[in-house]
Amino acid sequence: MCTDVKARYHKHILRFRKPAGTSRGVLREKPAYFILLQNPETGFTAVGECGLLPGLSADDRPGYEEQLALTVEALNQNTALPDLHRWPSIALGVEIARRNYECGETGAVFPSAFSQGEAGIPINGLVWMGKADDMRQQIDEKLAAGFRCIKLKIGAIDFSRELELLAYIRKHYPAEAIEIRVDANGAFSPEEAEKKLEQLAPFSLHSIEQPVKQGQWEVMARICKNSPVPVALDEELIGLFDPKSRRELIETVRPQAIILKPSFLGPFSVSDEWIRLAEEFGAKWWITSALESNIGLNAIAQYTYIRLNDQYQGLGTGGLYTNNIDGPLYISEGSLRLGDTPWKITELR
Protein backbone atom coordinates (compact mmCIF):
# COMPACT_ATOMS: atom_id res chain seq x y z
CA MET A 1 0.00 0.00 0.00
CA CYS A 2 1.21 3.52 -0.76
CA THR A 3 3.20 4.77 2.23
CA ASP A 4 1.83 8.32 2.08
CA VAL A 5 -1.83 7.27 1.96
CA LYS A 6 -4.29 9.84 3.25
CA ALA A 7 -6.58 8.22 5.81
CA ARG A 8 -9.62 9.48 7.67
CA TYR A 9 -12.88 8.19 9.05
CA HIS A 10 -16.43 9.28 8.40
CA LYS A 11 -19.55 8.78 10.51
CA HIS A 12 -22.88 8.27 8.79
CA ILE A 13 -26.24 7.72 10.54
CA LEU A 14 -28.28 5.03 8.81
CA ARG A 15 -32.05 5.26 9.18
CA PHE A 16 -34.22 2.14 9.09
CA ARG A 17 -37.29 1.95 6.90
CA LYS A 18 -38.92 0.07 9.78
CA PRO A 19 -37.60 -0.52 13.30
CA ALA A 20 -35.27 -3.50 13.48
CA GLY A 21 -35.19 -5.57 16.67
CA THR A 22 -32.08 -6.37 18.67
CA SER A 23 -31.79 -8.21 21.95
CA ARG A 24 -31.73 -4.90 23.83
CA GLY A 25 -34.61 -3.07 22.30
CA VAL A 26 -35.59 -1.52 19.01
CA LEU A 27 -33.30 0.36 16.66
CA ARG A 28 -34.62 3.17 14.50
CA GLU A 29 -31.19 4.30 13.34
CA LYS A 30 -27.62 3.14 13.71
CA PRO A 31 -24.20 4.71 13.26
CA ALA A 32 -22.00 3.54 10.41
CA TYR A 33 -18.30 4.31 10.50
CA PHE A 34 -16.15 4.26 7.37
CA ILE A 35 -12.37 4.25 7.07
CA LEU A 36 -11.29 5.99 3.85
CA LEU A 37 -7.85 5.58 2.30
CA GLN A 38 -6.99 7.92 -0.56
CA ASN A 39 -4.17 7.33 -2.98
CA PRO A 40 -2.56 10.78 -3.38
CA GLU A 41 -1.15 9.85 -6.78
CA THR A 42 -4.37 8.67 -8.45
CA GLY A 43 -7.06 10.15 -6.22
CA PHE A 44 -8.66 6.71 -5.80
CA THR A 45 -10.44 6.36 -2.44
CA ALA A 46 -10.82 2.97 -0.82
CA VAL A 47 -13.57 2.45 1.75
CA GLY A 48 -13.93 0.01 4.62
CA GLU A 49 -16.90 -0.14 6.97
CA CYS A 50 -16.58 -0.63 10.71
CA GLY A 51 -19.88 -2.42 11.34
CA LEU A 52 -20.70 -1.36 14.89
CA LEU A 53 -24.16 -2.49 16.05
CA PRO A 54 -25.31 -0.80 19.28
CA GLY A 55 -26.40 -3.25 21.93
CA LEU A 56 -24.73 -6.27 20.35
CA SER A 57 -21.17 -5.52 19.21
CA ALA A 58 -18.46 -6.41 21.71
CA ASP A 59 -16.83 -3.06 20.99
CA ASP A 60 -19.97 -1.02 21.62
CA ARG A 61 -18.39 0.84 24.54
CA PRO A 62 -16.97 4.26 25.40
CA GLY A 63 -13.88 5.28 23.50
CA TYR A 64 -14.92 3.88 20.11
CA GLU A 65 -14.37 7.06 18.11
CA GLU A 66 -11.14 7.78 20.01
CA GLN A 67 -9.88 4.32 18.96
CA LEU A 68 -10.89 5.06 15.38
CA ALA A 69 -8.96 8.33 15.50
CA LEU A 70 -5.84 6.56 16.81
CA THR A 71 -6.16 3.98 14.04
CA VAL A 72 -6.46 6.63 11.33
CA GLU A 73 -3.48 8.50 12.77
CA ALA A 74 -1.37 5.33 12.58
CA LEU A 75 -2.45 4.76 8.98
CA ASN A 76 -1.48 8.32 8.06
CA GLN A 77 1.91 8.05 9.73
CA ASN A 78 2.53 4.53 8.39
CA THR A 79 3.22 3.26 11.92
CA ALA A 80 1.99 0.16 13.76
CA LEU A 81 -1.75 0.11 14.36
CA PRO A 82 -3.04 0.17 17.93
CA ASP A 83 -4.09 -3.18 19.38
CA LEU A 84 -7.48 -3.83 17.76
CA HIS A 85 -8.22 -7.40 18.82
CA ARG A 86 -10.86 -6.14 21.28
CA TRP A 87 -12.20 -3.70 18.68
CA PRO A 88 -13.35 -6.25 16.08
CA SER A 89 -15.44 -3.94 13.92
CA ILE A 90 -12.57 -1.47 13.58
CA ALA A 91 -10.11 -4.25 12.78
CA LEU A 92 -12.41 -5.51 10.03
CA GLY A 93 -12.98 -2.01 8.68
CA VAL A 94 -9.23 -1.51 8.34
CA GLU A 95 -8.83 -4.83 6.54
CA ILE A 96 -11.67 -4.08 4.12
CA ALA A 97 -10.24 -0.63 3.33
CA ARG A 98 -6.75 -2.02 2.78
CA ARG A 99 -7.97 -4.81 0.53
CA ASN A 100 -10.06 -2.34 -1.45
CA TYR A 101 -7.03 -0.05 -1.75
CA GLU A 102 -4.87 -2.86 -3.09
CA CYS A 103 -7.56 -3.83 -5.61
CA GLY A 104 -7.72 -0.22 -6.80
CA GLU A 105 -11.36 -0.47 -7.85
CA THR A 106 -14.39 0.88 -5.99
CA GLY A 107 -16.09 -1.93 -4.09
CA ALA A 108 -13.52 -4.61 -4.93
CA VAL A 109 -12.28 -6.61 -1.91
CA PHE A 110 -12.00 -10.28 -2.89
CA PRO A 111 -11.96 -10.57 -6.71
CA SER A 112 -14.10 -13.50 -7.86
CA ALA A 113 -16.96 -14.44 -10.15
CA PHE A 114 -19.28 -12.77 -7.64
CA SER A 115 -17.38 -9.48 -7.60
CA GLN A 116 -17.38 -9.52 -11.40
CA GLY A 117 -21.16 -9.95 -11.50
CA GLU A 118 -20.97 -13.44 -12.96
CA ALA A 119 -22.35 -15.43 -9.99
CA GLY A 120 -24.77 -14.99 -7.10
CA ILE A 121 -24.92 -16.08 -3.47
CA PRO A 122 -28.07 -17.98 -2.38
CA ILE A 123 -29.49 -16.23 0.70
CA ASN A 124 -32.37 -16.60 3.11
CA GLY A 125 -35.33 -14.26 3.10
CA LEU A 126 -35.51 -12.50 6.46
CA VAL A 127 -38.89 -12.02 8.15
CA TRP A 128 -38.82 -9.48 10.98
CA MET A 129 -40.63 -9.95 14.26
CA GLY A 130 -43.95 -8.18 14.60
CA LYS A 131 -47.68 -8.72 14.45
CA ALA A 132 -48.76 -12.07 13.05
CA ASP A 133 -50.53 -10.55 10.04
CA ASP A 134 -47.49 -8.44 9.19
CA MET A 135 -45.22 -11.46 9.42
CA ARG A 136 -47.55 -13.53 7.24
CA GLN A 137 -47.45 -10.77 4.61
CA GLN A 138 -43.65 -10.73 4.74
CA ILE A 139 -43.57 -14.51 4.30
CA ASP A 140 -45.81 -14.37 1.26
CA GLU A 141 -43.68 -11.61 -0.27
CA LYS A 142 -40.44 -13.55 0.25
CA LEU A 143 -41.83 -16.72 -1.28
CA ALA A 144 -43.24 -14.81 -4.24
CA ALA A 145 -39.80 -13.22 -4.75
CA GLY A 146 -38.22 -16.62 -5.28
CA PHE A 147 -36.64 -17.31 -1.90
CA ARG A 148 -36.29 -20.99 -1.02
CA CYS A 149 -35.10 -20.37 2.52
CA ILE A 150 -37.07 -18.29 5.02
CA LYS A 151 -35.68 -17.06 8.32
CA LEU A 152 -38.18 -15.96 10.96
CA LYS A 153 -37.40 -14.00 14.07
CA ILE A 154 -39.41 -15.54 16.90
CA GLY A 155 -39.88 -14.76 20.57
CA ALA A 156 -41.51 -11.34 20.20
CA ILE A 157 -45.17 -12.34 19.96
CA ASP A 158 -47.25 -15.06 21.56
CA PHE A 159 -45.52 -18.41 20.94
CA SER A 160 -48.79 -20.05 19.87
CA ARG A 161 -49.18 -17.43 17.14
CA GLU A 162 -45.63 -18.13 15.98
CA LEU A 163 -46.45 -21.82 15.76
CA GLU A 164 -49.48 -20.89 13.65
CA LEU A 165 -47.19 -18.96 11.27
CA LEU A 166 -44.97 -21.99 10.88
CA ALA A 167 -48.01 -24.17 10.28
CA TYR A 168 -49.16 -21.65 7.65
CA ILE A 169 -45.89 -22.03 5.74
CA ARG A 170 -45.81 -25.80 6.01
CA LYS A 171 -49.43 -26.07 4.89
CA HIS A 172 -48.47 -24.53 1.56
CA TYR A 173 -44.80 -25.50 1.27
CA PRO A 174 -43.29 -28.82 2.40
CA ALA A 175 -39.75 -29.02 3.74
CA GLU A 176 -38.52 -30.21 0.34
CA ALA A 177 -39.69 -26.93 -1.22
CA ILE A 178 -38.89 -24.33 1.46
CA GLU A 179 -36.22 -24.39 4.18
CA ILE A 180 -37.28 -22.68 7.40
CA ARG A 181 -34.88 -21.22 9.92
CA VAL A 182 -35.96 -19.54 13.13
CA ASP A 183 -33.99 -17.17 15.33
CA ALA A 184 -35.00 -16.82 18.96
CA ASN A 185 -32.31 -14.22 19.81
CA GLY A 186 -32.05 -15.78 23.28
CA ALA A 187 -35.76 -15.31 24.01
CA PHE A 188 -36.38 -18.71 25.65
CA SER A 189 -35.67 -19.28 29.33
CA PRO A 190 -33.55 -22.34 30.18
CA GLU A 191 -36.59 -23.90 31.86
CA GLU A 192 -38.89 -23.61 28.85
CA ALA A 193 -36.43 -24.03 25.99
CA GLU A 194 -36.59 -27.82 25.58
CA LYS A 195 -40.39 -27.89 25.69
CA LYS A 196 -40.62 -25.17 23.06
CA LEU A 197 -38.12 -26.99 20.85
CA GLU A 198 -40.34 -30.07 21.00
CA GLN A 199 -43.27 -27.93 19.85
CA LEU A 200 -41.19 -26.61 16.96
CA ALA A 201 -40.00 -30.04 15.84
CA PRO A 202 -43.09 -31.03 13.75
CA PHE A 203 -42.38 -28.20 11.29
CA SER A 204 -39.16 -29.77 9.94
CA LEU A 205 -37.05 -26.73 10.69
CA HIS A 206 -33.54 -26.40 9.32
CA SER A 207 -32.30 -24.87 12.59
CA ILE A 208 -32.98 -22.54 15.50
CA GLU A 209 -30.52 -19.80 16.33
CA GLN A 210 -29.59 -18.97 19.90
CA PRO A 211 -32.61 -20.37 21.79
CA VAL A 212 -31.33 -19.03 25.16
CA LYS A 213 -29.21 -16.02 26.05
CA GLN A 214 -25.50 -16.25 25.45
CA GLY A 215 -23.04 -17.14 28.19
CA GLN A 216 -24.89 -20.21 29.51
CA TRP A 217 -22.59 -22.82 28.02
CA GLU A 218 -23.72 -25.79 30.13
CA VAL A 219 -27.38 -25.00 29.48
CA MET A 220 -26.71 -24.63 25.77
CA ALA A 221 -24.73 -27.90 25.74
CA ARG A 222 -27.70 -29.75 27.22
CA ILE A 223 -30.07 -28.14 24.73
CA CYS A 224 -27.83 -29.02 21.77
CA LYS A 225 -27.58 -32.61 22.97
CA ASN A 226 -31.33 -33.10 23.43
CA SER A 227 -32.95 -30.76 20.91
CA PRO A 228 -35.04 -32.30 18.11
CA VAL A 229 -34.25 -29.14 16.11
CA PRO A 230 -30.61 -28.44 15.11
CA VAL A 231 -29.21 -25.57 17.19
CA ALA A 232 -27.03 -22.79 15.75
CA LEU A 233 -24.92 -20.48 17.90
CA ASP A 234 -25.00 -16.80 16.99
CA GLU A 235 -24.56 -14.21 19.76
CA GLU A 236 -22.62 -16.89 21.65
CA LEU A 237 -19.60 -16.17 19.45
CA ILE A 238 -19.45 -12.46 20.32
CA GLY A 239 -16.65 -11.32 22.59
CA LEU A 240 -14.50 -14.45 22.40
CA PHE A 241 -11.24 -12.73 21.57
CA ASP A 242 -8.74 -15.57 21.82
CA PRO A 243 -8.47 -18.95 20.06
CA LYS A 244 -8.56 -20.87 23.34
CA SER A 245 -11.99 -19.54 24.34
CA ARG A 246 -13.36 -20.19 20.86
CA ARG A 247 -12.28 -23.83 20.96
CA GLU A 248 -13.59 -24.20 24.51
CA LEU A 249 -17.01 -22.99 23.39
CA ILE A 250 -17.28 -25.50 20.55
CA GLU A 251 -15.88 -28.37 22.64
CA THR A 252 -18.27 -27.62 25.53
CA VAL A 253 -21.48 -26.88 23.65
CA ARG A 254 -21.06 -29.11 20.57
CA PRO A 255 -23.57 -27.12 18.46
CA GLN A 256 -25.03 -28.42 15.24
CA ALA A 257 -24.13 -25.11 13.54
CA ILE A 258 -22.52 -21.72 14.06
CA ILE A 259 -23.35 -18.40 12.43
CA LEU A 260 -20.58 -15.97 11.55
CA LYS A 261 -21.06 -12.22 11.61
CA PRO A 262 -17.63 -10.92 10.56
CA SER A 263 -18.25 -7.40 11.90
CA PHE A 264 -18.64 -8.92 15.38
CA LEU A 265 -15.59 -11.17 15.06
CA GLY A 266 -12.73 -9.08 13.68
CA PRO A 267 -10.45 -9.65 10.68
CA PHE A 268 -11.57 -12.26 8.16
CA SER A 269 -8.89 -14.58 9.55
CA VAL A 270 -11.04 -14.94 12.68
CA SER A 271 -13.99 -16.11 10.56
CA ASP A 272 -11.56 -18.52 8.89
CA GLU A 273 -10.68 -19.87 12.32
CA TRP A 274 -14.33 -20.36 13.29
CA ILE A 275 -14.95 -22.20 10.02
CA ARG A 276 -12.05 -24.54 10.73
CA LEU A 277 -13.42 -25.24 14.21
CA ALA A 278 -16.91 -25.90 12.88
CA GLU A 279 -15.64 -28.34 10.29
CA GLU A 280 -13.38 -30.06 12.82
CA PHE A 281 -16.36 -30.73 15.10
CA GLY A 282 -18.81 -31.58 12.33
CA ALA A 283 -20.93 -28.44 12.65
CA LYS A 284 -22.53 -26.55 9.77
CA TRP A 285 -21.79 -22.86 9.32
CA TRP A 286 -23.03 -19.92 7.35
CA ILE A 287 -22.33 -16.20 7.23
CA THR A 288 -24.70 -13.32 7.89
CA SER A 289 -24.53 -9.56 7.86
CA ALA A 290 -24.97 -7.50 11.02
CA LEU A 291 -27.02 -4.62 9.63
CA GLU A 292 -24.07 -3.01 7.88
CA SER A 293 -24.57 -0.53 5.07
CA ASN A 294 -24.08 -1.74 1.51
CA ILE A 295 -20.35 -1.04 1.85
CA GLY A 296 -19.87 -3.59 4.62
CA LEU A 297 -22.42 -5.98 3.15
CA ASN A 298 -20.56 -5.97 -0.16
CA ALA A 299 -17.22 -6.80 1.47
CA ILE A 300 -18.72 -9.58 3.61
CA ALA A 301 -20.53 -10.99 0.57
CA GLN A 302 -17.29 -11.08 -1.42
CA TYR A 303 -15.58 -12.94 1.43
CA THR A 304 -18.56 -15.29 1.71
CA TYR A 305 -18.36 -16.18 -1.96
CA ILE A 306 -14.74 -17.31 -1.78
CA ARG A 307 -15.66 -19.51 1.22
CA LEU A 308 -19.07 -20.49 -0.14
CA ASN A 309 -20.57 -23.78 1.08
CA ASP A 310 -23.92 -25.46 0.45
CA GLN A 311 -25.84 -23.38 3.00
CA TYR A 312 -28.06 -20.37 2.38
CA GLN A 313 -26.28 -17.27 3.66
CA GLY A 314 -27.83 -14.42 5.63
CA LEU A 315 -26.96 -11.43 3.46
CA GLY A 316 -30.34 -9.94 2.58
CA THR A 317 -30.21 -6.74 4.65
CA GLY A 318 -29.35 -4.20 1.96
CA GLY A 319 -32.86 -2.79 1.64
CA LEU A 320 -33.33 -1.94 5.32
CA TYR A 321 -32.29 1.70 5.16
CA THR A 322 -33.74 4.87 3.67
CA ASN A 323 -30.28 6.40 3.24
CA ASN A 324 -28.03 3.46 2.44
CA ILE A 325 -24.90 3.94 0.33
CA ASP A 326 -26.18 3.22 -3.17
CA GLY A 327 -24.32 0.64 -5.20
CA PRO A 328 -24.62 -2.42 -7.44
CA LEU A 329 -25.87 -4.97 -4.87
CA TYR A 330 -29.27 -6.43 -5.70
CA ILE A 331 -31.33 -9.53 -4.98
CA SER A 332 -32.81 -11.71 -7.71
CA GLU A 333 -34.65 -15.01 -7.25
CA GLY A 334 -33.32 -15.48 -3.75
CA SER A 335 -29.68 -14.72 -4.57
CA LEU A 336 -27.50 -11.70 -3.80
CA ARG A 337 -25.69 -10.38 -6.86
CA LEU A 338 -23.56 -7.46 -8.06
CA GLY A 339 -24.74 -5.53 -11.10
CA ASP A 340 -23.43 -2.61 -13.14
CA THR A 341 -24.78 0.27 -11.03
CA PRO A 342 -21.86 2.44 -9.89
CA TRP A 343 -21.09 2.96 -6.22
CA LYS A 344 -22.13 6.38 -4.96
CA ILE A 345 -19.61 7.11 -2.24
CA THR A 346 -19.22 10.83 -2.90
CA GLU A 347 -21.06 11.68 0.31
CA LEU A 348 -18.33 9.88 2.27
CA ARG A 349 -15.49 11.87 0.72
PyMOL commands that set and color helices and strands:
alter all, ss='L'
color gray80, all
select helices_A, chain A and resi 64-77+88-103+132-144+159-172+190-203+217-226+235-237+243-253+262-265+268-280+294-306+346-348
alter helices_A, ss='H'
color red, helices_A
select strands_A, chain A and resi 6-22+25-38+45-50+121-122+125-127+149-153+179-183+207-209+231-233+257-260+284-287+329-332+335-338
alter strands_A, ss='S'
color yellow, strands_A
deselect
rebuild
show_as cartoon
